[in-house]
Amino acid sequence: MPNARIRSLAESVPRSAVSPRSSHAGPCQEISRRRALKNLTAGAIAPYVITSTALGNDQTPAASERITLGHIGIGNRGRSLLRGFFNCHGAQSVAVADAYKSRRKAAATMIKGQAYADFRELLASDDIDAVVIATPDHWHVPIANRAARAGKDAYVEKPLGVTIEEDLLCRRTFQENKKIFQYGTQQRSSKHCRFGCELVRSGRIGKIQAIEVVAPNGGSGGSTEPIPAPADLDYEMWNGPAPLKPYSAGRCEPPATYWIYDYSIGYLGGWGAHPLDIMVWGSDADLSGPIVLEGTGVIPETGLYDTVYDWHIRGKLGTVDFTFTPGPNSTKFIGTEGWVEVRRSGLDAQPKSLLQTTIAADDYQLVASARQDQNFLDAIKSRRQPVSPIVDAVRSDLISLLCDIAVRTGRPITWDGRQERIVGDEEAAKMARARPMRDPWTL
């Protein structure tokens, strides 16, 4: 069995090679793709770029030592992840699944692998050790759960679920099946993001009093005029568990896939996942106590897009003041002795001397990862938790989902972290439960 092989690999790899604080760069694949690349139809899967390391050399691990990957979802984000895994050490991409025929055929040709119209067939293959899930948001948890039950480890793009119940079930599924889960919150693999969070966790700003989270905004618009779906799209499969609505221009492409409530909660989750994840990482956000959130936002009443934008959320995470507003991606920790602001593009602090601080051996040190994809592969081999585990994915995604519910109900929402449920508001509690799913799909 493939996973038994991986367990044996973990015993033979030196501890330094599988440490969560280590990273590797090297070739992923032994199979030559020069001919496949030459024969690709121009633009069919652009903008794929394959480096020389992807074509294999003497450093490529033996076939028995490689982790075999299946990629589910080969849109813009899925293609980017596929390129990334080409440049990792110890993996081989062998199969793809996508509802677009042109995408899956081009990608399968490139990797000299198998193309699947139905991801369930990919998951049934004993030749695949792990999967990379980069589908539209509404598919993330249903596919991830099936992957774990099929014995696969999974790299899952953010955000996680479209309801709180989905998140909690996903966490339970991966824990019960003892599968590795890596969340696609790549900022954890940025050195400056880790340093900023370590400053906060090491108490360099004193006791945290407030956290200000900012994420890019959503929007309105989109055509609702019915038109035929593209000839190479299996629209029924693409929808899966979501309501089957008439196809309209751009419905199955960004930004529609992020801004249609049948598929997502908008940028509250889709972009909010990044700064909210940094909030969790930097503060070790304790969600066991009561969380009280309220806010306002705009929900479009016309057009295709109907997720929340122009939101303004405020409340308490235990004793810590919390705000969440649209703008450039950032997380600001405000303490009794200063503040640290972590952005994707850089780091700021007050006092400025904090930026010159050295994290000492007795300070709090977070998992170091130079690459999110390589860290996932290392975790599979070592069977240790990766840099972005399922527990933290649920903690951050939970906040975005509660914010969405607060805006949609127009009332303060109270979350009991010990019971893991919304209390005192049955309508809000119902919104936290799993959405109805079309047959034959289940969680």
C-alpha positions as CSV (number, residue, x, y, z in Angstrom):
1,M,0.0,0.0,0.0
2,P,1.4,3.5,-0.9
3,N,0.9,4.9,2.6
4,A,2.6,2.0,4.2
5,R,5.5,2.7,1.9
6,I,5.6,6.3,3.1
7,R,5.6,5.2,6.7
8,S,8.6,3.1,6.0
9,L,10.3,6.0,4.4
10,A,9.8,8.1,7.5
11,E,11.9,5.6,9.4
12,S,14.8,5.7,7.0
13,V,15.0,9.5,6.6
14,P,17.4,11.3,9.0
15,R,15.7,13.4,11.6
16,S,17.2,16.6,10.2
17,A,15.7,15.8,6.8
18,V,12.2,15.6,8.1
19,S,12.2,18.3,10.8
20,P,9.4,20.7,10.4
21,R,12.0,23.5,10.7
22,S,13.8,22.2,7.6
23,S,13.1,22.8,3.9
24,H,14.4,21.3,0.7
25,A,14.7,22.4,-2.9
26,G,15.3,20.0,-5.7
27,P,13.8,18.0,-8.5
28,C,10.3,16.6,-8.3
29,Q,10.2,14.3,-11.3
30,E,12.2,11.9,-13.2
31,I,10.0,11.7,-16.3
32,S,11.1,13.9,-19.2
33,R,8.4,16.3,-20.4
34,R,10.2,18.0,-23.2
35,R,8.2,16.2,-25.9
36,A,4.9,16.9,-24.0
37,L,5.7,20.6,-23.6
38,K,6.5,20.8,-27.3
39,N,3.2,19.3,-28.3
40,L,1.0,21.3,-26.0
41,T,-1.5,23.5,-27.8
42,A,-0.5,27.1,-27.4
43,G,-2.3,28.6,-24.4
44,A,-4.1,25.4,-23.5
45,I,-2.7,25.4,-20.1
46,A,-0.8,28.7,-20.0
47,P,1.0,30.0,-18.1
48,Y,2.8,26.7,-17.2
49,V,6.6,27.2,-16.9
50,I,8.7,24.1,-16.2
51,T,12.2,24.6,-14.9
52,S,15.1,22.3,-15.7
53,T,14.8,20.7,-12.3
54,A,11.3,19.4,-13.2
55,L,12.8,17.3,-16.0
56,G,14.8,15.1,-13.7
57,N,18.5,14.4,-13.0
58,D,20.7,12.1,-11.0
59,Q,19.3,13.6,-7.7
60,T,15.8,12.5,-8.4
61,P,14.7,10.0,-5.7
62,A,14.0,6.4,-6.7
63,A,10.4,5.6,-7.7
64,S,9.9,3.7,-4.5
65,E,10.8,6.8,-2.5
66,R,8.6,9.3,-4.2
67,I,5.2,10.6,-3.0
68,T,2.7,10.4,-5.9
69,L,0.3,13.3,-6.2
70,G,-3.1,13.7,-7.8
71,H,-4.2,17.3,-8.6
72,I,-7.9,18.0,-8.3
73,G,-8.8,21.4,-9.9
74,I,-6.5,22.7,-12.6
75,G,-7.7,26.3,-12.9
76,N,-5.5,29.3,-12.3
77,R,-4.6,28.4,-8.7
78,G,-4.4,24.7,-9.5
79,R,-1.9,25.3,-12.3
80,S,0.2,27.5,-10.0
81,L,0.3,24.7,-7.4
82,L,1.2,22.1,-10.0
83,R,4.1,24.2,-11.1
84,G,5.2,24.6,-7.5
85,F,5.2,20.9,-6.8
86,F,7.4,20.3,-9.9
87,N,10.2,22.1,-8.1
88,C,9.9,20.2,-4.9
89,H,12.0,17.3,-3.7
90,G,10.6,13.7,-3.5
91,A,7.3,14.0,-5.3
92,Q,5.8,13.0,-8.7
93,S,2.5,14.4,-10.1
94,V,0.8,11.5,-11.8
95,A,-2.9,12.4,-12.3
96,V,-5.2,15.3,-12.6
97,A,-9.0,15.8,-12.4
98,D,-11.0,18.8,-13.6
99,A,-14.5,19.5,-14.9
100,Y,-12.9,21.3,-17.9
101,K,-11.8,18.7,-20.5
102,S,-9.3,21.0,-22.1
103,R,-7.6,21.7,-18.8
104,R,-7.3,18.1,-17.7
105,K,-6.1,16.9,-21.1
106,A,-3.4,19.5,-21.4
107,A,-2.2,18.9,-17.8
108,A,-2.2,15.1,-18.1
109,T,-0.2,15.4,-21.3
110,M,2.3,17.6,-19.7
111,I,2.9,15.3,-16.7
112,K,2.5,12.1,-18.8
113,G,-0.2,11.1,-16.3
114,Q,-3.8,10.2,-16.1
115,A,-6.7,12.6,-16.7
116,Y,-10.0,12.1,-14.9
117,A,-13.3,13.8,-15.5
118,D,-14.5,12.6,-12.1
119,F,-12.3,13.1,-9.1
120,R,-13.8,10.1,-7.4
121,E,-11.9,7.9,-9.8
122,L,-8.7,9.6,-9.0
123,L,-9.3,9.1,-5.3
124,A,-10.0,5.4,-5.9
125,S,-6.5,4.9,-7.3
126,D,-4.1,3.0,-5.0
127,D,-1.2,4.5,-7.0
128,I,-1.8,8.0,-5.5
129,D,-0.5,8.9,-2.1
130,A,-1.8,12.4,-1.7
131,V,-3.9,15.0,-3.4
132,V,-3.7,18.7,-4.0
133,I,-7.2,20.3,-4.0
134,A,-7.6,23.7,-5.8
135,T,-11.3,23.6,-6.8
136,P,-13.9,26.3,-6.2
137,D,-14.5,26.8,-2.5
138,H,-17.8,24.8,-2.3
139,W,-15.9,21.6,-3.2
140,H,-13.0,22.0,-0.7
141,V,-14.4,20.1,2.2
142,P,-16.5,17.4,0.3
143,I,-13.4,16.4,-1.7
144,A,-11.0,16.7,1.2
145,N,-13.2,14.4,3.4
146,R,-13.4,11.8,0.6
147,A,-9.6,12.0,0.2
148,A,-8.9,11.3,3.9
149,R,-11.4,8.4,3.9
150,A,-9.7,7.0,0.9
151,G,-6.4,7.1,2.7
152,K,-4.9,10.2,1.0
153,D,-3.1,13.1,2.7
154,A,-4.3,16.4,1.3
155,Y,-3.1,19.9,0.5
156,V,-6.2,22.0,0.5
157,E,-6.5,25.6,-0.9
158,K,-8.1,28.2,1.3
159,P,-10.7,29.0,2.4
160,L,-11.9,25.8,4.1
161,G,-15.7,25.2,4.3
162,V,-18.7,27.2,3.4
163,T,-20.3,26.5,6.8
164,I,-18.9,26.0,10.3
165,E,-20.3,22.4,10.5
166,E,-18.3,21.6,7.3
167,D,-15.1,22.8,9.0
168,L,-15.6,20.8,12.2
169,L,-16.4,17.7,10.2
170,C,-13.3,18.1,8.1
171,R,-11.1,18.4,11.2
172,R,-12.7,15.3,12.7
173,T,-12.3,13.3,9.5
174,F,-8.6,14.1,9.1
175,Q,-7.9,13.4,12.8
176,E,-9.8,10.1,12.9
177,N,-8.2,8.9,9.7
178,K,-4.7,10.1,10.8
179,K,-4.1,11.9,7.5
180,I,-1.8,14.9,6.9
181,F,-3.7,18.2,6.1
182,Q,-1.8,21.2,4.8
183,Y,-3.8,24.5,4.4
184,G,-2.9,26.8,1.5
185,T,-2.1,29.8,3.7
186,Q,1.3,30.3,2.1
187,Q,2.2,33.3,4.3
188,R,3.3,30.9,7.0
189,S,6.2,30.0,4.7
190,S,7.3,33.6,4.5
191,K,10.3,34.4,6.8
192,H,9.1,37.9,7.7
193,C,5.6,36.6,8.6
194,R,7.0,34.0,10.9
195,F,9.4,36.5,12.5
196,G,6.5,39.0,13.2
197,C,4.4,36.3,14.7
198,E,7.4,35.1,16.8
199,L,7.8,38.6,18.2
200,V,4.2,38.6,19.4
201,R,4.3,35.1,20.7
202,S,7.5,35.8,22.6
203,G,5.8,38.7,24.4
204,R,7.9,41.5,22.8
205,I,4.8,43.8,22.6
206,G,3.5,42.8,26.0
207,K,0.0,41.5,26.5
208,I,-2.2,41.6,23.4
209,Q,-5.1,44.0,23.8
210,A,-6.4,44.3,20.2
211,I,-6.0,42.7,16.8
212,E,-6.9,44.6,13.6
213,V,-7.4,42.4,10.5
214,V,-7.7,43.8,7.0
215,A,-8.4,41.9,3.7
216,P,-9.1,42.9,0.1
217,N,-12.7,43.8,-0.6
218,G,-15.3,42.0,-2.7
219,G,-17.8,43.6,-5.1
220,S,-21.1,43.5,-7.0
221,G,-22.1,42.9,-10.6
222,G,-21.9,39.9,-12.9
223,S,-24.3,38.8,-15.7
224,T,-27.3,36.6,-14.9
225,E,-28.3,36.3,-18.6
226,P,-28.5,32.5,-19.3
227,I,-26.2,31.2,-22.1
228,P,-24.9,27.8,-23.0
229,A,-22.1,26.5,-20.9
230,P,-18.7,26.0,-22.6
231,A,-18.5,22.9,-24.7
232,D,-15.6,21.4,-22.7
233,L,-17.2,22.1,-19.3
234,D,-19.1,19.4,-17.4
235,Y,-21.3,22.0,-15.7
236,E,-23.2,19.4,-13.7
237,M,-20.0,18.0,-12.2
238,W,-18.6,21.5,-11.6
239,N,-21.6,22.4,-9.6
240,G,-21.6,19.2,-7.6
241,P,-23.4,19.7,-4.3
242,A,-24.2,23.4,-5.0
243,P,-27.6,24.4,-6.4
244,L,-27.7,24.0,-10.2
245,K,-28.4,27.5,-11.6
246,P,-28.6,28.5,-15.3
247,Y,-25.1,29.1,-16.7
248,S,-24.2,32.7,-17.4
249,A,-21.1,34.4,-18.7
250,G,-18.2,34.0,-16.2
251,R,-20.1,32.0,-13.6
252,C,-17.5,29.3,-13.3
253,E,-14.5,31.7,-13.4
254,P,-13.0,34.2,-10.9
255,P,-14.2,36.5,-9.5
256,A,-17.7,34.9,-9.8
257,T,-16.5,31.7,-8.1
258,Y,-15.4,33.7,-5.1
259,W,-18.4,36.1,-5.0
260,I,-21.4,33.8,-5.5
261,Y,-22.9,32.7,-2.2
262,D,-23.8,29.2,-3.6
263,Y,-20.1,28.6,-3.9
264,S,-18.4,30.8,-1.3
265,I,-18.8,33.5,1.4
266,G,-16.7,35.9,-0.7
267,Y,-13.5,37.6,0.3
268,L,-14.5,37.4,4.0
269,G,-13.1,33.9,3.7
270,G,-11.3,33.8,0.3
271,W,-8.9,36.6,1.2
272,G,-9.7,36.9,4.9
273,A,-8.1,33.4,5.3
274,H,-4.6,34.9,5.0
275,P,-4.6,37.7,7.6
276,L,-6.9,35.7,9.9
277,D,-4.5,32.8,9.7
278,I,-1.7,35.1,10.7
279,M,-3.9,36.3,13.6
280,V,-4.2,32.7,14.8
281,W,-0.5,32.0,14.3
282,G,0.8,35.1,16.0
283,S,-1.6,35.2,18.9
284,D,-2.4,31.5,19.4
285,A,-5.9,32.8,19.3
286,D,-7.8,31.1,22.1
287,L,-11.2,30.3,20.7
288,S,-12.3,28.3,23.7
289,G,-13.8,31.3,25.5
290,P,-16.8,33.3,24.2
291,I,-16.5,35.1,20.9
292,V,-18.9,37.9,20.3
293,L,-19.0,39.5,16.8
294,E,-21.2,42.1,15.1
295,G,-20.9,44.0,11.9
296,T,-22.3,45.6,8.8
297,G,-21.8,45.0,5.1
298,V,-23.3,45.2,1.7
299,I,-25.0,42.1,0.1
300,P,-25.9,42.8,-3.6
301,E,-29.5,42.4,-4.5
302,T,-29.0,42.5,-8.3
303,G,-26.4,40.9,-10.5
304,L,-24.6,37.6,-10.3
305,Y,-22.5,38.3,-7.2
306,D,-24.2,38.1,-3.8
307,T,-21.5,37.7,-1.1
308,V,-20.7,40.3,1.5
309,Y,-18.5,43.2,0.7
310,D,-17.7,46.6,2.3
311,W,-17.9,44.8,5.6
312,H,-17.0,46.3,9.0
313,I,-16.7,43.7,11.8
314,R,-16.0,44.4,15.5
315,G,-16.2,42.4,18.6
316,K,-14.2,40.4,21.2
317,L,-12.1,37.2,20.9
318,G,-12.2,36.4,24.6
319,T,-10.7,39.5,26.2
320,V,-9.0,40.8,23.0
321,D,-10.7,43.6,20.9
322,F,-11.1,42.5,17.3
323,T,-11.8,44.4,14.1
324,F,-12.0,43.2,10.5
325,T,-12.3,45.6,7.6
326,P,-11.6,45.7,3.8
327,G,-8.2,47.0,2.5
328,P,-4.7,45.8,1.9
329,N,-3.9,42.4,3.4
330,S,-2.6,42.9,7.0
331,T,-2.7,41.7,10.6
332,K,-1.9,44.2,13.4
333,F,-1.2,43.0,16.9
334,I,-1.5,45.8,19.5
335,G,-0.1,45.1,22.9
336,T,0.6,46.9,26.2
337,E,4.2,47.7,25.1
338,G,4.0,48.2,21.4
339,W,2.6,46.7,18.2
340,V,3.5,44.5,15.2
341,E,1.9,44.6,11.8
342,V,2.4,41.7,9.5
343,R,1.7,42.2,5.8
344,R,2.3,39.9,2.9
345,S,4.7,42.6,1.5
346,G,6.6,43.3,4.7
347,L,6.6,44.0,8.4
348,D,6.2,47.1,10.6
349,A,6.4,47.6,14.4
350,Q,6.5,50.1,17.2
351,P,9.0,50.6,18.6
352,K,11.0,50.2,15.5
353,S,13.8,48.5,17.4
354,L,11.6,45.4,17.4
355,L,12.4,44.9,13.8
356,Q,16.1,44.4,14.7
357,T,15.3,41.9,17.4
358,T,16.9,38.4,17.3
359,I,14.7,35.5,18.3
360,A,16.7,33.8,20.9
361,A,16.7,30.1,21.8
362,D,14.5,30.7,24.8
363,D,12.0,32.7,22.7
364,Y,8.9,31.2,21.2
365,Q,9.9,29.7,17.8
366,L,7.3,28.7,15.3
367,V,7.7,26.0,12.6
368,A,10.1,27.2,9.9
369,S,9.1,26.5,6.3
370,A,10.6,28.0,3.2
371,R,7.9,26.5,1.0
372,Q,4.4,25.4,1.7
373,D,4.4,22.6,-0.8
374,Q,7.7,21.1,0.3
375,N,6.7,21.3,3.9
376,F,3.6,19.3,3.0
377,L,5.7,16.6,1.4
378,D,8.1,16.5,4.4
379,A,5.2,16.2,6.7
380,I,3.8,13.2,4.7
381,K,7.2,11.4,5.1
382,S,7.7,12.2,8.8
383,R,4.0,11.9,9.7
384,R,4.4,15.1,11.8
385,Q,2.1,18.1,11.6
386,P,2.9,20.6,8.8
387,V,3.2,24.3,9.1
388,S,-0.5,25.0,8.4
389,P,-2.4,22.1,10.1
390,I,-6.2,21.4,10.1
391,V,-6.6,22.6,13.7
392,D,-5.4,26.1,12.7
393,A,-7.3,26.1,9.4
394,V,-10.5,25.6,11.3
395,R,-9.7,28.3,13.9
396,S,-9.2,31.0,11.3
397,D,-12.0,29.9,8.9
398,L,-14.4,29.8,11.8
399,I,-13.9,33.5,12.4
400,S,-14.7,34.4,8.7
401,L,-17.8,32.3,8.8
402,L,-19.0,33.9,12.0
403,C,-18.4,37.3,10.5
404,D,-20.5,36.4,7.5
405,I,-23.4,35.2,9.7
406,A,-23.2,38.4,11.8
407,V,-23.6,40.6,8.7
408,R,-26.3,38.5,7.2
409,T,-28.4,38.4,10.5
410,G,-27.6,42.0,11.4
411,R,-27.2,40.9,15.0
412,P,-24.3,40.2,17.4
413,I,-23.3,36.6,17.2
414,T,-22.0,34.7,20.3
415,W,-19.9,31.6,19.8
416,D,-19.3,29.2,22.7
417,G,-15.9,27.8,22.0
418,R,-16.1,25.0,24.5
419,Q,-19.4,23.6,23.0
420,E,-18.3,24.8,19.5
421,R,-21.7,26.2,18.6
422,I,-23.5,29.5,18.3
423,V,-25.6,30.2,21.3
424,G,-28.7,32.3,21.9
425,D,-29.8,32.7,18.3
426,E,-31.4,29.7,16.5
427,E,-31.4,31.4,13.1
428,A,-27.7,32.1,13.3
429,A,-27.0,28.5,14.6
430,K,-28.9,27.1,11.6
431,M,-26.7,29.1,9.2
432,A,-23.7,27.4,10.8
433,R,-24.9,24.0,9.9
434,A,-24.1,22.2,6.6
435,R,-26.0,23.5,3.6
436,P,-28.3,21.2,1.7
437,M,-26.4,19.2,-0.9
438,R,-27.7,17.9,-4.3
439,D,-27.8,14.2,-4.8
440,P,-25.6,12.1,-4.8
441,W,-23.2,14.4,-2.9
442,T,-22.6,14.2,0.8
443,L,-20.0,15.4,3.3
